Amino acid sequence: MRHAEEVTFGTSGLDRAAELRGQDDLLTAERRSPSSCCILLWRGFPLTTPDGALARLPMDAPVLQGREKQPILLGREEQGLVFAQDISEWSPPDAPADLGPGRAQQAPLPSHPEIDGDMAFADLRGMLSRIGRRDGELVATARALFSWHSTHQFCSRCGRPSHVTMAGWQRSCDSCGGQHFPRTDPVVIMLITHGNDLLMGRSPGWPDGMWSLLAGFVEPGETLESAVRREVMEESGVPVGAVRYLSSQPWAFPNSLMFGCIGEAQGKEITLDPKELEDARWFSREEMVDILAGTSDLARPLRRGAIAEFLIRNWVADTLD
């Protein structure tokens, strides 16, 4: 697919400086260098500038000082190294009780007393349609790494506490010598077509009018093509023949890699699995044009920035190849 890497969170060509991850003395100096910078996350929400860009703090910013955990290394930009720090332990009294999806439409997130008042934490989902490619790669990487560290603090071999090594890209266990690395969960998301029609589904609990492409996790020992056929059959009962890969998107909610595929349906009869889908139906290309334009009574506009909208928009425009 010619436009494969133009998807949100697609590659920006970031130099990840992997050769520096084990050089502790050098990284200690770089964490104090005026040429280095740091992005900041609080409970998954990135700190942004007034114009909506990802904030890059100097390493001597007050909010970064005196922390028990070292910032992790994300990579190298022209001006220097880029680190990331998580301050999720901060518990302001005015923090909203609900920090789930949809924060972009709710009250503002709390302001940290050591951060310039012009900067603010933002809901990453609400930034999808406007985030730049470099900012997207940096924040997706940081969010996925911090999520992994928060749920893998103990060695899976012996159960003892592990600690962060390799500038944030590894956890090591001193008790048994176990070495653990960040995980990424593979997910297939698929354009299932039958002539001029596209298969869409609704998950239970979704808002009225919200539809999207079918998707599911790839199981151990399974190819992407097999996962597409299995997931579509399990959820909708629609048999799928030829399948091919189109594009991928790192999806840091929390740490998936979405593999966008297209598959040819061998029939149109739908038999729902109500545990997986609330509803599924076929939409014509003309109906999808109206949905993308926000002028349809059948469905609300698709979320800009998600790979589902990216794939559908290219299918409608006949630019998948």
Buried (B, 14 or more C-beta within 10 A) or exposed (E): BEBBBEBBBBBBEBEBBEEBBEBEEEBEEBBEEEEBBBBBBBBBBBBBBEEBBBBBBEBEBEBBEEEEEBBBBBBBBEEBBBBBBBBEEBEEEEEEEEBEEEBEEEEEBBBBEEBBEEBBBBBBBBBBEBBBBBBBBBBBBBBBBBBBBEEBEBBEBEEEEBEBBBBBBBBBBEEEEBEBEBEBEBBBBBBBBBEEBBBBBBBEEBEEEBBBBBBBEBEEEBEBBBBBBBBBBBBBBBBBEEBEBBBBBBBBEBBBBBBBBBBBBEEEEBEBEEEBBEBBBBBEBEBBBBBBEEEBEEBBBBBEBBBBBBBBBBBBEEEBE
